[in-house]
Amino acid sequence: MLALALCVPLGGCGFRPLYGDARLSPQLASIFVDPVANTDGYELRNTLIDLLGSDGRTSGKAYRLHLVLSETSQGIAQQNNATITRFNDTLTVNYILTNSAGAEVAHGSQTGLASFNVATSPYDTLSQQRDSNMRAAQDIAERIRLDLGVYFSQRR
């Protein structure tokens, strides 16, 4: 009951939630997401396609989303013998949304942090790194979807 009472004043301030806004769905679905070369880019692209409700095909799309993914890795924990035991991978995605004429209509950047521990097995370490980077890519995809949702909602 208290939550409902607190939401009443929000109606007058122009607050509109993006989640569940069916009017944005056709616009978001009309975005073709360009392929990205590496494994984390593949996860990012697929998550974006799912979140936007796009079919992954270029035909009939009003917009094109170009993504540039860069990754950096930094050792953050060391043992006494200088062996690194934990890494932070920073994933940065710069994106540009263009219309069907090729004109830029929106752009932005999102960054995600992926942390993982170094295991005794190289395969284990690689698996942890990939899993951590996958979660970071999914988080970035959700934030890009929100950015695009804000862009389209402001255009109305």
N, C-alpha and C positions, 0 to 999 in steps of 0.2 A: 504494500500500500504506500509506503514511504517512497519507494522507487518511482511509482506512478506519479506521485505528487511532485517529485523533483523533476520529472520529465515535462510537465506542463509548461513551465516557462521557456523551455527550449524551442517550442513551436514558434514563438514570436521572434527569435533571434536568427532565423534562417538556417538552423541546424537541420541537415538532412543526412540520414545514415546512408552509406554506400552499399552496405551488405543488404542483399535482398531487393535491390532496386532493379526491377525487371526492365525498366526503360533503358538501362545501360547494356543489357545483354546483347541486343543485336549489334550495337556499335563495337563492343569488345570482341564479339565473334567475327567481325569483319576485318580482323587484323591477321595478316600473315606474318608469322615469326620466322625470320631467316635462320637457317642452320648455323650452328656454332661448331668450330672444329674439334675441340677436345672433349673428353669424357664428362667433365663438369658442365660444359656448355650443352652437351646432349641432354643431361638431366634438367638443366635450366630451361631449355627450349621445350622439352616435353611437359614439364610442369606448367609453363606459361600457356601452352596450347590447351591443356586441361582447364586451367583457371579461367582462361578467356572464353572457353566454349568454342574454340575454333576447330576446324577439321584438319589443319595442317597442310591444306592445299592452297596454292597460290591463285587459282582461278576464281574470279568473282570477288576478290577482296578489295575493299576500299582503302585499306591502309597496309603499310609494311613496317615491321619493327625490326630494326637492325641492332644486333647486340655485339659488343666487344667485351670479352671477358679477359681479365688479367689476374694472375695469381702470384703471390709472393709467399715465401715460407721463411719463418724465423724460429730458431731454437730459443726456448724460453726457460728451460730447466736443465741444469747440468749436475752431474755427479762430481765428486772430488777429482776424478781422473779426466775431467773435461768431456766426458761422454754426455751427449745431449739425450735427455729422457722425455722431453715434451716439446712439441712444435705447435706454433700457431700459423695456419695458412690464412691469408687474407685474400678474399675473392672480391674483385671490383668489377662491376658491370656498368659500362656506359651504354646508353641506348638512345636511339633516334627513331621517332615515329614519323613516317612520311605518308602523304596522301597518294592517291593513284596517279597524280601528275608528277610525283617525285619531289614535291615541295615539303620541307621539314615543317611539321606542325607541333611537335613536342620533343623534348629531349630531357635527359636526366642521368643520374648516376646513383647506384646503390652499392653498398659494401657489406660484406658478411665475413664473420670470423669463424674459422673452423679450427678447433683444438683437438689434438690427439696425442696419446702417449706412445713412446717407442717400446715395442715389445721385444722379446728375445728372438722371435722368429721374424724374418723380413716379410714373409707373407702376411703375418698378423699385423705388422705395422702398416703395410700397404692397405690392407683391408680396413683398418681403423681410419687411415687417412681418407680413403675413398668414401667411407660412410660419413665421416665428419664433413667432407666437402659437399657431399650430396645433400645433407641437411642444410648447409649454408646456402647452396644453390636454390633449394626449395623455398627457403626464407626470403631470399632476394627476389625470386619470382613472385611471391605473394606481395611484396612491397612494390614491385613494378606494376603489378595489376592494380594496386590501390592508386598509384600515381596516375595511371591511365584512366581509372575510374573518375578521379578528381578532374582530370583534363576534360573528359567527355561531359561530366555533370556541370562544369562551369560553362561549357559551350551552349548548353540548353537555355 
